Structure formats: C-alpha cells, structure tokens
Amino acid sequence: MTAGILCRVYDLLLDELGPQYWWPADTAFEVVIGAMLTQQTKWTNVEKAIEGLKEHGLLEVESLAEADTELIEELVRCCGFYRQKASRLKGMATYFAENGMVNIFSRSVMELRKTILSLKGVGNETADSIVLYAANKPKFVIDAYTTRMMKCIGIEGNYMQLQQRFEAELPENVDIYKEYHALIVEYSKAYCGKKRCNECILKDLNENGY
C-alpha cells in the first residue's frame, strides 16, 4: 500500500516488524473470551486464564454457559475485575448458546457489531475485536495504542472518527485490518511504551507532509 499517510504507516511498520499473525487462539470462541478478558489487564494474565478454562473444558460455548459462576470467577481471577468478567463471559456464552454462534457470526458487519455491543460489558474495542478476529469481518479496531500513535503524526479524533478514517483510507480487507492493528500494538509496546521517541520510524511523518 502506498497511497495516503495511513498506508504509509502500515508499510513502515510491516517493513520494521514483519507479519504478526494475530490473534493467538485455536477457535473463534477462544478469541471472544480473550477479547472479553483482556480489558484492563495484560495479555499474559489472559493466557493464564484461558489455560485454566481450557483445563476445565470451558472453552466451549455450551459448557461455559452452564458452568458454575464461582468456578469461572476463580479461573479468571488473575485478569482483575474477576466477578464482573466471569458474569459477562457467562452472559456472552449463554447468548451464543441460545442463538448459535455460527448464526450470529453470519450476520452483516454492522448488524453483528450492533448485536455484540448490546451484550453487557462490551464496548467498541471489544466488539470490533470480536467482529474482526473471531467472525473474520472487516471492522478496524481502535485502541489506546492507535489513538496515541495517530496523535503523534497529527491525526486526532474519537473512536468512531479514527475508525472511519482508517476504513476510508485502507482497502476493505480483513487480513490487512488484523495485521495493521497487531503491528500498531507491538510497535507501541516496543517504542511508545518505552519512550523511545527519538528512534521512532514514524517521527518525521505528519498529516500535512508525509
């Protein structure tokens, strides 16, 4: 990709880091669980919780929907807000069990997004992560890393404004959306989080003169 500043950023990040192959999960439902658990915690904690759920056979829709809430709480305790997250996981699983995950994921992008957002505890970032990584439908995920990186190159806006900008400039392609989001996260962890601003490969880019 070569047209537009966002395409330029993608090319630079991909050249620097290479493909990231996100999201690390064996099934679509595991992606859903990860997206719910990763709110306000580190991914290493999510991995620990998912391993525990897997050991108890709770990475299946029906088994999680029928599981004892206290057991779920104990297994996701490492992710923080464990009572809240356990309740929301069980609610999500129950909805999927009653309506069929395949049927739900067959809906159009906007209808699916609206459905996921209607479930308790799901905000824009979580919903879009599920739409993109679990349902494999084109919806660009905006997170704090993205907002920060864009601000550094002169692009600002709220969640929906930034998402519309990305989706307007990029090809509507699930693989590109996944790769771009992953690259932003990994690059931000390596540079922005460690305040390596002087080494940043994007430091000379800006909205008006990339």
N, C-alpha and C positions, 0 to 999 in steps of 0.2 A: 504493500500500500504506500502511495506516495503523495496523494492529494490531501491538503488540509493539515493543520497542526496536530490534531489527534492521531491521524495516520502516521505522521512523522514521529510522534512519541512512541507509538506502537512499534514501529520499525527499529527505533533506537533501543528500546527495552528488549525486544526479541534478539537483536544482534548481541546485546550485552549478556543476557541471561540464558538464552536458548529456550526451547519449549518446556513448559512446566507440568503438563499432563495432569491438570486438576480435574475433577475433585477426587481425592483418595477414598474410594468406597467400593464395596462389592455389589451393592444393589441400590436401586433408586430410593428405597425406603431408608436405607442407611444414610443416604445424602440428606433426606428430610430430617432425620434425627440429629445429624451433625449440624445442620443449619439452625435447628432449634436450640441445641446445647451451646453453640459457640458464642452466643450472645453474652458479652461482658466477661469473657474468660479466655484463657489461652487454648490453642488447639491441642496442646499436649494433654490438657485436662479432658478435653473431648474424647481423645483417643482412649484414654483410660476408662472413661465412662462407657464408650462403645464396646470396648473389650469385655467389660463386666456384663453389659446387656447381652452380648453375644454368648458368653459363657452360660447365661441363664436362659438362652433360647428366646430372647425378647427382641430380636431384630426382625421379627415378622409382624405384619400388621395385626393379625388376629390375636397372637399371643401377647403383644404389648397392650392391646385394647382390653384384654381380660386379666392382665396381671394385677397383683396387689399393689396399691399405690405406695405403701410403705417400702416395699421391695425396690420399686423404681426410684424412690427418694434416696434410698441408701446407695444405689448403684450410680446415681448422678450427683451425689453429694459433692464430689470433687470439682464440679463445674460452677458451684456457687448458686444461690437462689434455688436450692435443690427442690424445695417443696413446690415452688411456683413452676419450675421447669418440668418436674415429674407430672404435675397436674396437666400441664399444657401438652406434654408428649402423649399422655393417655387420651386426652381430648382429641388430638390430631389423629391418633391411631383409631379411635372409635369412629371418627368421621370417615376415615378411609375404609374401615371395615364395613360400615353400613352402606357406603356409596360405591365402593370399588375403586381402587387406586388407578387401575388402567382406564376406567371410565372417566375418572376425574381428570387424568392427565391427557385425555383425548380432546378435551375442550380447547377452544381457541385461546391464544395467548392472553388476551385481555380478560376473557371470561374465567380462565384458570387463575390468573393473578387476583381477580376480584374475589374468587372463592377462597383462595388461600389467605388473603388479607382479612376475610370475615371470621377466621378462626382465632380464638383467644390467644393473645401473646405474640401475634405475628405482625411485624411492621414491614415497611417497604423492602429493606435489605434482605430480611429473612425470606419474604415472599418471592422476591426476584431470584434469590439463590436457589430456591426450590424449583421455580419455573425454568431457570437456565440449566442447572446441574442435575436435577432429578428428572424433570419432564423433557429436557433437551429442546426447549423452545426459546426463541430469540428475545431475551429481555436483559438489558445490560444492568449489571449490579453496581451500585454506587455505595462506597463505604467511606469511612473516615480517611483512609489512606488516599483514596481517589480525590476526595474533596481537598485535602491538603496539597497533593501534587498539582492539581489543576490551579489552585490559588497561586502557587509558585510561578506558574507560567502565564498568569493573568486571566485565568478563566474562573469565574465565580458564579455561584447560584445555589439554590436549594436542591434537595434530592431530585425532584422531578425535572427541574431545569437542566441539571447536569446530565441526567439520563437522556432527556430529549436531544441534547447536544451530541452526545455520543452516538445515539441511534440515527441521528440525521447525517452524521459525517462518515460513519462506518458502513461497510456492506452488511446487510442483514444476514449474519452468518453465526450460527451457534458456536462453532469451533473458535472463531475469532473473538467472540464475546468472552468465552471461557478463558482463552489464552490471555487476552488483554487484562482481564480482572486479576488473574493469577500473577501476571508479570508486575502489575502495579503493587500488589500486596508484597511480593517477595523483594522487589526493588526497594520499596519503602522501609521494610524491616532492615535491610542491609545498609541503607544510606540515610533516609529521613530520620528513622528512629535513633540512629547513632550520631546524628547531626554532622554528617559528612558532606555538608552543602558545597564546600569548595571542590569536591571530587565529583559532584553530580554531573552526569552526562546531559542533563536537561537544563543546566543553569543558564545557558545562552539562548534558550527558546523563550519566546513570548508571543502573546496573542497577535500582536500587530506586526511582528517582524521575524517570524520563524524562518 
